[in-house]
């Protein structure tokens, strides 16, 4: 069992990929898709675990 004071080593040389340029329309389309996915996922979770 790990001690809470034990240090977990970070991955060596984690470089971020270069930022991709996307159009405003593409950004909004992706944002809308994410919003729709979240609504569906939350509805699934609520139906599985009703209060």
QUIPEKA-V565135 format. One record per residue. N is the residue number from 1. SS is DSSP state (h for helix, s for strand, l for the rest). PSI is psi in radians with two decimals (* if undefined). OMEGA is omega in whole degrees, 0 to 359 (none if undefined). Layout:
<<N,SS,PSI,OMEGA> <N,SS,PSI,OMEGA>>
This chain:
<<1,l,2.42,183> <2,l,2.47,175> <3,l,2.51,181> <4,l,-0.27,178> <5,l,-0.09,181> <6,l,2.33,183> <7,l,2.29,177> <8,l,2.15,183> <9,l,2.45,178> <10,l,2.76,176> <11,l,2.46,184> <12,l,2.31,177> <13,l,1.21,176> <14,l,1.85,179> <15,l,2.39,177> <16,l,2.47,176> <17,l,2.74,180> <18,l,2.53,181> <19,l,2.27,182> <20,l,2.31,178> <21,l,2.15,176> <22,l,2.70,181> <23,l,2.83,179> <24,h,-0.69,180> <25,h,-0.73,179> <26,h,-0.71,178> <27,h,-0.82,181> <28,h,-0.63,178> <29,h,-0.79,179> <30,h,-0.72,179> <31,h,-0.71,179> <32,h,-0.73,179> <33,h,-0.71,179> <34,h,-0.74,180> <35,h,-0.73,178> <36,h,-0.72,179> <37,h,-0.74,180> <38,h,-0.74,179> <39,h,-0.81,180> <40,h,-0.77,183> <41,h,-0.74,179> <42,h,-0.66,178> <43,h,-0.71,177> <44,h,-0.81,182> <45,h,-0.66,179> <46,h,-0.65,181> <47,h,-0.57,179> <48,h,-0.59,186> <49,l,1.25,180> <50,l,2.59,179> <51,l,*,none>>
